[in-house]
Amino acid sequence: MSVYLDHAATTPLRPEAREAWLAAADVVGNASSIHGGGQAARRVLEEARETLAGVLGCDPIEVVFTSGGTESANLALKGLWWGRAGDASAVVLPDGEHHATLDTVEWLAAHEGAHVVHVAIDGVGRIPVAGFAAALPGAALATALVANNEVGTVNDAAGLASAAADAGVPLHLDAVAALGHAPVSFSAWRGTSAMSVSAHKIGGPVGVGALVVSRAAHPVALVHGGGQQRGLRSGTQDVPGAAAFAAAAVAAEAERIEEGERLAALRDRLVARVRAAIPAAQLLGDPVGRLPGNAHLLFPGASGETLLFLLDQAGISVSTGSACQAGVAEPSHVVVAMGRADAARSVLRLTLGRTTTQAEVDAVVAALPDAYERALASASR
């Protein structure tokens, strides 16, 4: 039996998204062309933008289609930095951010003179609003996850956005992990300048994402050319990708509450049965305020990489929950930031999705005890 529990990395393409992509791919024309074919493609593109905006709680003109979350984060952070007013040089950066954000801010520090102001996350991986607010005065920009992509803890996005608005600091919110699993509304998070989302996390195609850019924000573009999308991302636009993303977003949002309840129940069953079979196992992240399909587990004394390999041999796909740079596993920087450096190499991230069944959960529970014993034995050699 093949079991896939790495939906936070990417999840299967939804039928609605596939159908939308194929239908849009039959429309021949560049959306920037003024002839009939081009204008037909433009209509499909703008309808997709309008549909996605409705899901994200923003105006259509604020949706800038990109290649995914990483490009969106780069456009937001570099663009807001280059477009900032005055000589402010501080970037407010919580410690548990995704590497697309961490590495971009590090680049700004190394090449653009940015001064990084770190904000510690708490023991469950949450960004404390008070600590975030205290770091904001005088900053050039700030960034924060709506939900932690590793441990699944959901942040108080409204509180973080309000703090940034009160301080007059442009804020980028990374909603990649949250979209489709937690409430996401750009307009409800007052003062937010930009928000990143990605299609393949919700059943859309790989290689499509979006950055919501407030009308009041004026980031500098990374790519110049034809001036498409308010001049923020030039180049021929991916019409089928946009259509598929919009279809996936509508489907994900329509089922979000009911599917979230189903996944949370399956996740709780998984965690309870794993801990019953392996008493030493621990759930990391907020036990309640977390993404419904996320089970981030610590297996003391065992290597997460070894556990992943053993489970993979058994036909079970999971993640270590750590950054994997160029194929090299590293300790989880999120777990380290949570004050658990001792556990950073001993974690697994098991993430459930809309195709996950109880039988798959039970198969993982059946395979884990033997894998854990073998991983412990390997570590003791």
C-alpha positions as CSV (number, residue, x, y, z in Angstrom):
1,M,0.0,0.0,0.0
2,S,1.4,3.4,-1.0
3,V,0.7,6.2,1.5
4,Y,1.4,9.8,0.8
5,L,1.5,12.0,3.9
6,D,3.5,15.0,2.6
7,H,0.6,17.2,1.4
8,A,2.2,20.3,2.9
9,A,5.0,19.9,0.4
10,T,2.6,19.5,-2.5
11,T,-0.8,17.9,-2.9
12,P,-2.5,16.1,-5.8
13,L,-3.9,18.2,-8.7
14,R,-7.7,18.7,-8.3
15,P,-9.9,17.6,-11.1
16,E,-11.4,21.1,-11.2
17,A,-7.9,22.6,-11.7
18,R,-7.0,20.1,-14.4
19,E,-10.2,20.8,-16.3
20,A,-9.7,24.6,-16.0
21,W,-6.1,24.3,-17.2
22,L,-7.0,22.2,-20.3
23,A,-9.9,24.5,-21.2
24,A,-7.7,27.6,-20.9
25,A,-4.9,25.9,-22.9
26,D,-7.2,25.6,-25.8
27,V,-7.5,29.4,-26.0
28,V,-4.7,30.3,-28.5
29,G,-3.4,33.8,-28.0
30,N,-1.1,36.0,-25.9
31,A,-3.1,37.8,-23.3
32,S,-1.2,41.0,-24.1
33,S,-2.1,40.8,-27.8
34,I,-4.9,43.1,-29.1
35,H,-6.3,40.8,-31.7
36,G,-9.4,38.6,-31.0
37,G,-7.3,35.5,-29.9
38,G,-5.3,37.6,-27.5
39,Q,-8.4,39.3,-26.0
40,A,-10.0,35.9,-25.6
41,A,-7.0,34.8,-23.5
42,R,-7.1,38.1,-21.7
43,R,-10.7,37.4,-20.7
44,V,-9.8,34.0,-19.2
45,L,-6.9,35.5,-17.4
46,E,-8.8,38.4,-15.9
47,E,-11.7,36.2,-14.9
48,A,-9.2,34.0,-13.1
49,R,-7.7,37.0,-11.4
50,E,-11.2,38.1,-10.3
51,T,-12.1,34.7,-9.0
52,L,-8.9,34.3,-7.0
53,A,-9.3,37.8,-5.6
54,G,-12.7,36.8,-4.3
55,V,-11.2,33.9,-2.4
56,L,-8.3,35.9,-1.1
57,G,-10.4,38.9,0.0
58,C,-8.7,41.5,-2.2
59,D,-9.3,43.6,-5.3
60,P,-8.5,41.9,-8.6
61,I,-6.0,44.6,-9.5
62,E,-4.1,43.6,-6.4
63,V,-3.4,40.0,-7.6
64,V,-0.1,39.6,-9.3
65,F,0.4,36.1,-10.7
66,T,3.9,34.6,-10.1
67,S,5.6,31.2,-10.4
68,G,4.9,30.3,-6.8
69,G,5.5,31.2,-3.2
70,T,9.3,31.7,-3.4
71,E,9.0,34.2,-6.2
72,S,6.2,36.0,-4.4
73,A,8.2,36.3,-1.2
74,N,11.2,37.6,-3.2
75,L,9.1,40.2,-5.0
76,A,7.4,41.3,-1.8
77,L,10.6,41.6,0.3
78,K,13.1,42.9,-2.2
79,G,10.4,45.0,-3.9
80,L,9.3,46.7,-0.7
81,W,12.8,47.2,0.4
82,W,13.8,48.9,-2.8
83,G,10.6,50.9,-2.8
84,R,10.8,52.1,0.8
85,A,10.8,55.8,1.7
86,G,13.6,57.3,3.7
87,D,16.7,55.5,4.9
88,A,15.2,53.0,7.3
89,S,17.3,49.8,7.2
90,A,15.7,47.3,9.6
91,V,13.8,44.3,8.5
92,V,11.7,42.6,11.2
93,L,12.1,38.8,10.8
94,P,10.5,36.2,13.1
95,D,12.9,33.2,13.6
96,G,10.6,30.4,12.3
97,E,10.0,31.7,8.8
98,H,10.1,29.7,5.6
99,H,13.5,29.6,3.9
100,A,12.1,31.6,0.9
101,T,11.8,34.4,3.4
102,L,14.8,33.8,5.5
103,D,17.2,33.5,2.5
104,T,15.7,36.6,0.9
105,V,16.2,38.7,4.0
106,E,19.7,37.3,4.4
107,W,20.4,38.4,0.8
108,L,19.2,41.9,1.6
109,A,21.5,42.0,4.6
110,A,24.5,40.8,2.7
111,H,24.0,42.8,-0.5
112,E,21.7,45.8,0.4
113,G,22.8,46.7,3.9
114,A,19.6,45.6,5.6
115,H,19.7,45.3,9.4
116,V,17.8,42.2,10.5
117,V,15.8,42.5,13.7
118,H,14.9,39.0,14.8
119,V,11.7,38.2,16.7
120,A,11.8,35.0,18.8
121,I,9.0,32.6,18.4
122,D,7.6,30.8,21.4
123,G,7.7,27.1,22.5
124,V,4.9,26.1,20.1
125,G,6.2,28.0,17.1
126,R,3.9,31.0,17.4
127,I,5.0,34.6,16.7
128,P,4.2,36.6,19.9
129,V,2.3,39.8,18.8
130,A,3.8,41.8,21.6
131,G,7.4,40.8,20.7
132,F,6.7,41.5,17.0
133,A,5.2,44.9,17.8
134,A,8.2,45.8,20.0
135,A,10.5,45.2,17.0
136,L,8.6,47.4,14.5
137,P,9.3,51.1,15.4
138,G,11.6,52.6,12.7
139,A,11.7,49.4,10.6
140,A,11.7,49.5,6.8
141,L,9.5,46.4,6.5
142,A,8.4,43.3,8.3
143,T,7.4,39.8,7.4
144,A,5.5,37.0,9.1
145,L,3.9,33.6,8.4
146,V,0.2,33.2,8.7
147,A,0.7,29.6,9.7
148,N,4.0,27.8,10.3
149,N,4.8,25.5,7.4
150,E,6.7,23.0,9.5
151,V,4.9,22.7,12.9
152,G,1.5,23.9,11.7
153,T,1.0,26.5,14.4
154,V,-1.4,29.3,13.2
155,N,-0.4,32.8,14.0
156,D,-2.6,35.8,15.0
157,A,-2.3,37.4,11.5
158,A,-4.8,40.1,12.4
159,G,-2.8,41.1,15.5
160,L,0.5,41.1,13.6
161,A,-1.0,43.2,10.8
162,S,-2.6,45.6,13.2
163,A,0.7,46.1,15.0
164,A,2.5,46.8,11.7
165,A,-0.2,49.2,10.6
166,D,0.0,51.1,13.9
167,A,3.8,51.4,13.5
168,G,3.5,52.4,9.8
169,V,5.7,49.5,8.7
170,P,4.9,47.7,5.4
171,L,4.1,44.0,6.2
172,H,4.4,40.9,4.0
173,L,2.3,38.0,5.1
174,D,3.3,34.5,3.9
175,A,-0.1,32.7,3.6
176,V,1.2,29.8,1.5
177,A,0.7,27.1,4.2
178,A,-2.5,28.7,5.4
179,L,-4.5,29.0,2.2
180,G,-7.2,26.4,2.0
181,H,-6.7,25.3,5.6
182,A,-7.3,28.4,7.7
183,P,-9.2,31.7,7.1
184,V,-7.3,34.0,4.7
185,S,-8.5,37.5,4.0
186,F,-6.2,40.2,2.8
187,S,-8.7,43.0,3.4
188,A,-9.4,41.7,7.0
189,W,-5.7,42.1,7.9
190,R,-5.6,45.9,7.8
191,G,-2.5,47.6,6.7
192,T,-0.9,44.5,5.1
193,S,1.2,45.5,2.1
194,A,1.6,42.1,0.4
195,M,0.6,38.5,0.8
196,S,2.1,35.4,-0.8
197,V,0.1,32.3,-1.9
198,S,0.9,29.3,-4.0
199,A,-1.3,27.0,-6.2
200,H,0.2,23.5,-5.7
201,K,-0.4,23.5,-1.9
202,I,-4.2,23.5,-2.5
203,G,-4.5,21.2,-5.5
204,G,-3.5,23.6,-8.3
205,P,-0.5,23.1,-10.6
206,V,3.1,23.5,-9.7
207,G,4.7,26.6,-10.9
208,V,1.9,29.0,-10.3
209,G,1.5,31.4,-7.4
210,A,0.4,35.0,-6.6
211,L,1.4,38.0,-4.6
212,V,-1.4,40.2,-3.4
213,V,0.0,43.7,-3.5
214,S,-2.0,46.5,-1.8
215,R,-3.0,49.5,-3.9
216,A,-1.2,51.6,-1.3
217,A,2.1,49.7,-1.7
218,H,4.7,50.5,-4.3
219,P,7.3,47.7,-4.4
220,V,9.9,47.8,-7.1
221,A,9.7,45.1,-9.7
222,L,12.3,42.3,-10.0
223,V,11.6,41.6,-13.7
224,H,11.2,44.4,-16.2
225,G,9.9,44.2,-19.8
226,G,6.3,44.6,-21.0
227,G,4.9,46.2,-17.9
228,Q,2.3,43.6,-17.3
229,Q,0.5,43.3,-13.9
230,R,0.9,47.0,-12.8
231,G,4.5,46.7,-14.0
232,L,5.3,44.5,-11.0
233,R,5.9,41.3,-13.0
234,S,6.6,41.7,-16.7
235,G,6.4,38.8,-19.1
236,T,3.8,36.7,-21.0
237,Q,1.3,35.6,-18.4
238,D,0.4,31.9,-17.8
239,V,-3.3,31.9,-18.6
240,P,-3.9,28.2,-18.1
241,G,-2.0,28.3,-14.8
242,A,-4.0,31.2,-13.6
243,A,-7.3,29.6,-14.5
244,A,-6.3,26.3,-12.7
245,F,-5.1,28.2,-9.6
246,A,-8.4,30.1,-9.4
247,A,-10.4,26.8,-9.8
248,A,-8.4,25.1,-7.1
249,A,-8.8,28.1,-4.8
250,V,-12.6,28.1,-5.2
251,A,-12.8,24.4,-4.5
252,A,-10.4,24.5,-1.5
253,E,-12.3,27.3,0.1
254,A,-15.7,25.8,-0.5
255,E,-14.7,22.6,1.4
256,R,-12.3,24.2,3.9
257,I,-14.4,24.0,7.1
258,E,-15.9,20.5,6.5
259,E,-12.6,19.1,5.2
260,G,-10.7,20.7,8.0
261,E,-12.9,19.0,10.5
262,R,-12.3,15.6,8.8
263,L,-8.6,16.1,8.6
264,A,-8.3,17.3,12.2
265,A,-10.1,14.1,13.3
266,L,-7.8,11.9,11.2
267,R,-4.8,13.8,12.5
268,D,-5.8,13.4,16.1
269,R,-6.4,9.7,15.5
270,L,-2.9,9.5,14.0
271,V,-1.2,11.4,16.9
272,A,-3.1,9.4,19.6
273,R,-2.3,6.0,18.1
274,V,1.4,6.9,17.5
275,R,1.8,8.1,21.0
276,A,0.1,4.9,22.3
277,A,2.4,2.7,20.3
278,I,5.5,4.9,21.0
279,P,5.1,6.6,24.4
280,A,8.3,8.7,23.9
281,A,6.8,10.4,20.8
282,Q,5.8,14.0,21.3
283,L,3.6,16.4,19.3
284,L,5.3,19.7,18.6
285,G,3.5,22.9,17.8
286,D,0.3,24.2,19.3
287,P,-1.9,21.2,20.2
288,V,-5.0,23.1,19.3
289,G,-4.3,26.2,17.2
290,R,-2.7,24.4,14.3
291,L,-3.4,23.5,10.7
292,P,-5.9,20.6,10.6
293,G,-3.8,18.2,8.6
294,N,-0.4,18.8,10.3
295,A,1.1,16.3,12.7
296,H,4.7,17.3,13.6
297,L,6.2,14.6,15.8
298,L,9.4,14.2,17.8
299,F,10.9,10.8,18.1
300,P,13.6,11.1,20.8
301,G,16.9,9.5,20.1
302,A,16.1,8.7,16.5
303,S,17.2,10.4,13.3
304,G,14.3,11.9,11.4
305,E,16.2,11.3,8.2
306,T,16.6,7.6,9.0
307,L,12.9,7.3,9.9
308,L,12.0,9.0,6.6
309,F,14.1,6.5,4.7
310,L,12.7,3.5,6.5
311,L,9.1,4.6,6.0
312,D,9.9,5.4,2.3
313,Q,11.0,1.8,1.9
314,A,7.7,0.7,3.3
315,G,5.9,2.9,0.7
316,I,5.1,5.8,3.0
317,S,6.0,9.3,2.0
318,V,6.6,11.9,4.8
319,S,8.9,14.8,5.5
320,T,11.5,15.4,8.2
321,G,10.1,18.9,8.5
322,S,13.6,20.4,8.1
323,A,15.0,22.5,5.4
324,C,16.5,20.5,2.6
325,Q,19.0,22.6,0.7
326,A,20.3,21.1,-2.5
327,G,19.4,17.6,-1.2
328,V,21.2,17.9,2.1
329,A,19.1,17.4,5.2
330,E,19.6,20.0,7.9
331,P,18.3,20.4,11.4
332,S,14.9,22.1,11.6
333,H,15.5,25.7,12.2
334,V,11.9,26.0,13.4
335,V,12.4,23.4,16.1
336,V,15.7,25.1,17.1
337,A,13.9,28.5,17.3
338,M,11.3,26.9,19.5
339,G,14.0,26.1,22.1
340,R,14.3,22.4,21.2
341,A,17.7,22.2,19.5
342,D,18.0,18.7,21.0
343,A,15.1,17.6,18.9
344,A,15.9,19.4,15.6
345,R,17.2,16.2,13.9
346,S,14.6,13.8,15.4
347,V,11.3,15.1,13.9
348,L,8.9,14.0,11.2
349,R,6.2,16.2,9.6
350,L,3.2,14.1,8.6
351,T,0.7,16.2,6.7
352,L,-2.7,15.0,5.5
353,G,-4.7,16.2,2.6
354,R,-8.0,15.7,0.8
355,T,-7.0,12.3,-0.5
356,T,-5.9,10.9,2.9
357,T,-8.0,8.0,4.2
358,Q,-8.3,6.3,7.6
359,A,-6.7,3.2,6.1
360,E,-3.6,5.3,5.2
361,V,-3.4,6.7,8.7
362,D,-3.6,3.2,10.2
363,A,-0.9,2.0,7.8
364,V,1.5,4.7,9.1
365,V,0.7,3.9,12.7
366,A,1.4,0.2,12.0
367,A,4.7,0.9,10.3
368,L,6.1,3.5,12.7
369,P,7.0,1.4,15.8
370,D,9.3,-0.9,13.9
371,A,10.9,2.0,12.0
372,Y,11.5,3.8,15.3
373,E,13.2,0.8,16.9
374,R,15.4,0.4,13.8
375,A,16.2,4.1,13.8
376,L,17.1,3.9,17.5
377,A,19.4,0.9,16.9
378,S,21.0,2.7,14.0
379,A,21.7,5.8,16.1
380,S,23.3,3.8,18.9
381,R,26.0,2.2,16.6
